[in-house]
Amino acid sequence: MQRRQATIGFDRGVPAGTTVWRLLTRLDDALVSSVLAGWLQARRPPRAVARPRRYRTVIAVDGKTLRGARLADGGQTHLLSALDTSTGTVLAQVTVDTKSNEIPSFSPLLDAVENLLGSLAEVLFVADALRIAAE
């Protein structure tokens, strides 16, 4: 056990949960999300042969309000996420502005998916009815 801890940099024991929380809250959330999505994509087994057009990559886009997560002004955090339906992996997510709806966040989400996949060619996006903020 000690050997595995040292391998990942914990040479003086495993840090307390609060220490890990303080570290995570100081990180750039977009960067962490991008790095984790890239890592998950890299672990995905390669396709042996090209698939027919009818079997293209399908990305589901959906927005969710996070329970228990609050912004500095006390408002709730709302994310728009892109999920690869073949692997169940969230490829990218963006925060939806509290004064807006999901539609302006759709383009940056597509940009993030394109950066991860390299191209949006042969990718089919499906989305439910996007949330529109009450006026």
Number of C-alpha atoms within 10 A of each C-alpha: 5 11 10 10 13 13 9 8 11 13 12 9 10 13 9 8 9 9 10 11 10 10 10 12 9 8 10 9 13 14 10 12 16 19 15 16 19 17 11 14 18 10 9 11 7 8 7 6 6 8 10 7 9 7 11 14 16 16 22 16 22 19 21 13 13 11 9 7 11 12 10 6 6 8 10 15 17 21 18 22 23 26 20 20 12 10 10 10 16 21 24 27 26 22 18 20 14 13 8 14 17 22 12 11 18 20 12 15 20 19 15 19 24 16 14 17 14 10 11 15 10 12 16 12 15 12 11 9 9 14 14 10 11 7 5
